[in-house]
Amino acid sequence: MYKVERAIIMAAGLGNRMHPVTLTTPKPLVRVNGTRMIDTVIAGLHQNGIREIYVVVGYLKEQFAGLEDEYPGLKLIDNPYFDSCNNIASLYVARNYIENAIILDGDQIIYNPAILTPEFERSGYNSVWTDEETDEWLQTVENGVVTACSRTGGKGGWQLYSISRWTAEDGQKLRRHLEVEFEQKKNRQIYWDDVAMFCYPEEYQLGIRPMQKGDIIEVDDLRELAALDKTYERFLEVAQ
């Protein structure tokens, strides 16, 4: 078994699909029923003994400044490419911390902290089995190893969620591959997840960490936010 030693939280994005709320507040700091989304992530990490935390910031980054005082052991990393590149840039600027790390997004709500357990058997993503049709990334798993992934979804597979763990060996490879794609190939409009899953799939043997759909909610847009917290319903008319 491997064990997570640190966490990288992605929090640099523009949050365009949650306008107008995110015009003044970065998405991970949006409160849902009184609690900022990123606080549920950090609390879940702390409950699992993970306190070395790096938060990658970009959009409205000054609003994250207080986190370092609120949470000892947390450090901010600036992503200067946040408005010109996809999120590959966020992991690129945090690439020195990928070994034995858990990587997750700051704009999700953790309802079951057990899904962030530090022990793991192989690198890979938290995933939920789905028999229903989905347009999210869907993985095929054989004998515990991911053998394929569909960007366009499907049904009857393991839906990938933005929580992943990486061994020291795979973290080193991922760092090297990030540098090749970002620095040499200038391949900056992809998700960082594309690197292991699609750019160099033959160099990784990823697994999954099964969980249930209700363990976590990824809040994608304003309508989903309003469904969770009725106080945001007033923004729906403005957004239309």
Protein Blocks (a to p, Z undefined) as FASTA:
>chain_A
ZZdfbdcddfkbgolmmccklmmbcfklpceehiafklmmmmmmmmnopabdcdddfehk
lmmmmmmmmmghiacdddfklmmccfklmmmmmmmmmgopacddfkbccfblmlmcfbdf
bgcddddddfbdcfbdcdddeehiafbdcfkgpehiadddfbdcddfklmmmmmmmmmmm
mmmnopakbcfklmmmmmmmmlpccddddddfklpccdfblmlmmmmmmklmmmmmmmZZ
